[in-house]
Amino acid sequence: MAEFEPVLLANINRPNSFTRKEYEATGGYQSWKKVLSMDRNDVIDIVKSSNLRGRGGAGFPTGLKWTFLPKDHPGPIYFCLNADESEPGTFNNRILMEQDPHQVLEGLMISSYATRTSTAYIYLRYEYPGCNKRLQDAIDECYAAGYLGDNIQGSGYSLNIYIHQGAAAYICGEETGLIESIEGKRAWPRIKPPFPAIEGVFRKPTVVNNVETVACVKHILDRGADWFKSMGVPADPNNPRDAGSYGPKLYCLSGHVEKPGCYEAPLGLTARQLIEDFGGGCWKGRSVKAVIPGGISMGLLGPDELDCPLDFAGPGKYGCLGLGTAAAVVIDDQTSIVDFLHNSARFFAHESCGQCTPCREGTSWALKMLNRIKAGRGRLKDLDLLAEIGDTIGIIPGTTICGLSDGAAWPIKNAIKKFRGEFEHYIKRTNPDGYMVTDPVPVFETTAH
């Protein structure tokens, strides 16, 4: 890999990196002061020209998303910073908020100015008390310095930022579920359209962006769009749907590696590079059986797919849902894929909000079948039934309102397709007299441990 200078994680090891004094010592809030005298459209154009794509999972172009706001709306316009971070294996936003909260706030303030926002909400997961304190302290410091409040720096622009703590629901990572939660309602995702840019929080135009995304905005204003596009993977000229994968990215690495952690690199490094160059290789001298490329909802890469580039287009070419949050989880060759899928199914069945029948019933029945397999009552036919569930639930096949069920489906589809032999061996070994049964069998309700 070419020489790379981290920017998102540049300050996290500095003493008192979470204070305004230390942040300003490294040039913090200079871009905020500059932006306040700029035309908002110029700020949006800079972000658009950088080709920054959202870091929260979907990878939608950030500047383009901002242009969806109605230009003649009298306001108010709201900005929601998605700091829910509930995807298993993901902790990059936590590190930014705890160790460098002013970087996040400056990016949020610039983004709010560009989108004509006067009120911004940070939607923070309840399990992050450390982030809550660090962010609130940083917000208080910004008010004290005149960076927030009314008529900021004499510019005529006013902005207030509030932290809203969620109640620990995975579904609140979906932007309309997040919006419903902020409004004090059950976090059921909304049917779209209308999209949040037209009708979001309190039925007003709203922008929802991820923590890492707005942190990138700060650096794009610092260094320019050309700097941002100088790293990463260019768009494929033969694929009009590929917007490229530019800029730095925070990769979470956990599971069976020697050095788990959060690492910064240009988009496009391979899973093998992340594991070996950053993580020190698979632990205990073992081999890699599988890698989750970006949170469990993205599916699995097999041991022969480690050269998959971890950019927005790469994992999809290997049968995964996408890059997701770029949270890689390594599974070694002594770990059961059956156990992995069972744990995955338990998670999604628990976190489904229940609004859409295919998701509510599909995740529940997938778990019941895996409970039966784990209890030694599995049938080979169950693998086909599980694969059918994986193919028929989700927003991609058009059966649900949000993508939670797609996230539940991809581990099922990948695990059975790429490790079917292991599943068949497990079923035959644990149910030697009944694995060929095809007639309906009783539901097995008790969760195996």
N, C-alpha and C positions, 0 to 999 in steps of 0.2 A: 504494500500500500504506500502511495506517495506521502510525503511529509504533510501532516495535517495539524493545524493549531486549533485546539478546542476553544469554543467561544461560549457555548451554553453552560459548560461546567468549569469555565476558566477561573471562577472566584470561589468555588465551594470549599477549597482547602485553606483559604485565607482566614486568619483569626477574625472573629466577629463579622464574618462575611454577610450576615443577615441584617446588619445595621445600615442606616442611611449614610453615616459618615464613611464607612469603608466602601460602600457602593459608589459614592460620589468621588472617592479617591481614585477609582479606576475609570472615571469619565461618565459615571452614571447620571442620568437625567439631563445630559446635554442635548440629546435628541428630542426629549420632551420640550425643552425650552425652544428649540429650533422649530419644531412642528407647530407650536402655537401661533407662529406668524406665517405659516404656509396655507395655501389653498387646500381644502380638504380633498378635492379631486386629484390634486397632484400627489397627495399621500397615497390615495387609492391606486393611482397609476403606477407608482413605484412598487407597491406590493403586487399588483397585477403583473407587471413586467418581470418580477422576480420568479414567477411561477411557483410561489409557495403553495404547497398543498397541506391541508389540515392534518395534523399529527395525531388526532384522536382516534383514527381507525378508518374512516371513509376515504380520506385523501382527496376531498373536494377542493378545487382551487380557491384559496382564501379571498384574494382580491375580487374574483368574479362573484363570490358569495355576497360580498359587501355591496356590489352594484345592484343586487336584486331588491334592495330597499327602495320604496317609492320616493322619487325625488321631490315631489311636491307635498309630502305629508307634513302637517303642521306640528307633529310630535304629540307626546313624547316618543322617543325611540329608545329602546333598551338594549343593553349588552349583557349577555350571560356568559360567564367564564366557566366552562365545564371542568371542574376539579374533582369530579366524583371518583374517577380512577378505580373502578370496580373489577376490571378485567383481571382474572387470575394471572399472576406472574408479572404484573405491571407495577412499577414504582418510580418511574422517571419523574413524573410530576411532583411526587412527594419530595424528592431530593431538591428540585428547583424551589419549591415553596418553603421548605425548611431552611435550606442553606443560602438561597439567593432570592428572597421574596421580592426585593426591589426590582430585580430584573423582570420578574413576572408583572409587577405593577406598572413599570414603565411601558412594557409592551401592551398591557391592557389600556393604559391611558392613551397611548398613541392610537390604538385601534378604536377606542371610544370616540376620540376626536374626529377621526376620519369618517366615522359612520354617524356623526351628529348625535351621539348618545349623551344624555345628561345624567343618567343613572345606570350604574353597572352593578351586577350581582356576581359574586364569586360563589358558585354552588360547590360546597366542599363536603366530602363524605365525613360522616360523623366519627369514623374510626381514625381520623387524622387530627387528634388534639394538638400535637406539636405544630402542625401546619397552621391550625386555627390561631394559635397564640402568635406565631411568627408573622403571619399575614396581618393580623390585627395590629400588632406593634408597628409593623411597617406602614400600614395605612395611617395610623396615628401620627407617625413621623412625617408622612407626606402632608397631612393637614397642617401640622405645625410649621412646615417649611413653605407653605403656600402653594404646594403642587396640586392640591385638591381643594374643593370647596367652590365658592362663588368668585367669579371674575379672576380666574387663575392668572397670576403674573400680569395682571392688567390687560389681558387679552380679550375680555368680554365673554370668554368661554367658562362654563361652570360644569363641574363633574363631581358626583358623589359615588363612593364605592361601599357596598355592604357585603358582608359575608353571610351566606345562608347555608346552614348546616343541614344536610340530608339525613334520612333515617336509615341508611345502610341498605339500599335496594339497588341491585345491579341494573334494573330497568331504568333508573334515573340517569344512566349514562347516555341513553337515547334522548335527543335534544327536546322532543316534545314531552316526553315523560318528565324530564328535568323541569320544563316550564310548568307543567301541571303541579309538580311538587312545590315550586316557588309560590304558586298561587294558593297553596294550602290544601290542595286536593290530592286524592289518590293518584299515584304516578302512572296512570294509564296513557300510553302514547296516543297521540291524536291521529285521526285520519288526515292524510295530506293529498291534495291541497285543501285549504290554504297552507302554505309553508310559513315558518316563523318569520321570514323577512317581510311578509305581508300582515300576518296575524299571529303574534307570539305571546309574550307575557302580557297579561291583562288586555289581550286582544289588540295589542299595539305592535308595530314593526319591531322585530327583535333579531339580533345577531347572536349566534351561539358559536363560540370557538373554544378550542382546547388550550390548556395552560402552555404546553410546549409551543403551540402555534403562535401565540401572542409574544412569547419570548423571542421567537425567530423574527417577528415583526420589528422588535426593537433593534436587532442587529442589522436587518435590511436597511433601516433608516440610518443606522450608524455608518455602514460600509457600502451600501448601494446594491442595486439589483444585480449588477454584473458580477460582483463578488459572490453573491449567493448562487448564481448560476454557474460559477466557475467550478463547482464541485457537484458530485452526484452523477446521475445517468440522464443523458439527453432524451428527448422524446423520440419515439420510433417514427420515422417519416412515413413508413408503410402502414401505420396504425393510427387512424385519426382519433381514436379514443384514448391514446396514450399521451398524457400531458407532461411526461417526463417526471423524473424523481430528483429534484435539485436540493442542494443545501445540506447542512449537517443534520444528524439525527441522533437522538438518545436511544441506545439499545439496552434493554434490560436483559440480563443473563442470569439464569438461576437453574436449579435442578442439579444434575450430577456432573458438575464441573469443579475444577480445582479452585477457581477464583470467581465466584459469582459476584455480580455488581452491576452498576450502571455505567455504560461506556459511550463516549461520543465519537462518531466517525461519519464520513460522508455517506449519504445514501448509496446503496449498491454493493457494499461489501457482502461476501458470501457467508452462509451459515458456518461453513468450515473455518473461515477467517475469524469470525466472532468467537467460536469455541476455542480454537487453538491459539490465535494471536492475542486475544484479550482474556479468555477464560482459562488459559493454561491447559486445555485439553480435558477430556473426560476423566473423571476422578478415579482413583484407586487402580489406575492402569487398565481400566475396562474400555470397552468399545461403545460407540454410540449406536443405539438401536433406532431411535427416532428423535426428532426435534420439533417442538411446537414453535413455529416461526414468529408469531406475534400475539400471544395470548391464546387460551385453549379454544376460543371460538374460530380460530383460523384453520384448525385441522392439524395434520401431521406431515412432516417430511420423513421419508425413510432413510436408511443408512447409506443408500446409493444416491441420495439427492442433496447431499450437503454442500454441493457447489451452487445451489440455488442462490441467486443474488437477492439480498434483503432490501428490495426497493418496492415501489408500489405495483410494479408489473410482475416481478419475479416469482413470488409464491404461487400466483395464479397459474403459471405455466407448469407447475408441479402438482396441480390438483388441489391446492389450498384455496381458501376463501380470499386471502389477500395478505397484505403486510400487517394489517391491524395496528396494534400499538407498538410493534417491533419488540415485543417482550418474548424472548426466546427461552424456552424451558427444555433442557436436555434430559433425555431418558436413556439410561445405560442398558447394556445387554442382559442384565440380570433382573430387570424390572418387567413385570407382566403388562402387556398392552391391554389385557382384559381388565386388570385393575385400573389402569388409566381411564379406559372408557367408562367403567362403572362410576368412578369418581366424577368424571365429566358429566355423565347423565344425572347423577345426584344433584350436582350444582345447578344445571339448567332447569331441572324439574322443580327445584326449590325456588329459583329466581323468576320463573315465568310469572307474569302478572295475572294470567288467566283470562285476559280479555278476549283473545282469539282462540276459537275452539281447536284448530289444528295444532297450535303451539301448546295449549293447555293439555290436550289429550295426547299429543304426540310425544312430548317430553315425559309425561307420566307413564305412558305405556313402554317407552324405551327403557325407562328405569326399572319397571316391573319385569321386563324380559331379562335385563341384565342381573337383577336380583335373583331370578330363577337360575340363570347360568352360573352365577357365583355360588348358589346353594347346591350345585350338582344336579340340577334338573333341566339343564339346557338341551335344546334340540338343534340339529343343523338347520332346520327350517327357520329357527329364530334369527339366524344371520340374514336370511333373505327378507324377513319381516322388518328387521332393524334397518336394512338398506332401503327398503321401501319407505319407511318413515323418513329417513334422511333425504330422500328425493322429493318428498311431497309436502314438507312443511317449510314455511319461510316466505319472506317478501319476494325473494327471487323467483320461486315458482308462482307467486301471486296469491298466496293463501293467508297471509297475515298482514297486520298493520305495520309492524316494525321488524327489524332484523334479528331479534333475539333468537328466534327459532332457526334462522339460518346458521347462527353461531352454534346452536345445539346440534344441528344436522351435520355440519362439516366434520367434527371429530368422529361421528358415527360412520359417515361415508368413507373417510380416509382410513380409519382403523380397520374396517372390514375389508376394504379393497386392497390395502397395502400389507395387511397382516392376517389375511383370512386363514392361512395355514395354522397360525398360532391359536386362533379362536377354535378352529375345528379340532385341533389336538386337545385343547382344554376341555371341550364339550365331550369328546369321545372318552377322555381319561376320567372325567368326573361323573359321567352318566353312561357307562358302557352298555347298559341294557335298554336305555331309552332314547339314545341320541338320534335314532332314525324315525321316531314317532312323528306323524304328521297330523293326527287328529287333534282337535282342540284340547287343551289341558287347563286345569284350574289355575287361576291367578295366584302368584306367590307374592304376598304382600310384605312379608318381613324383610327389612333391609339386611343384607348380608354384611358381616364385618370381617 
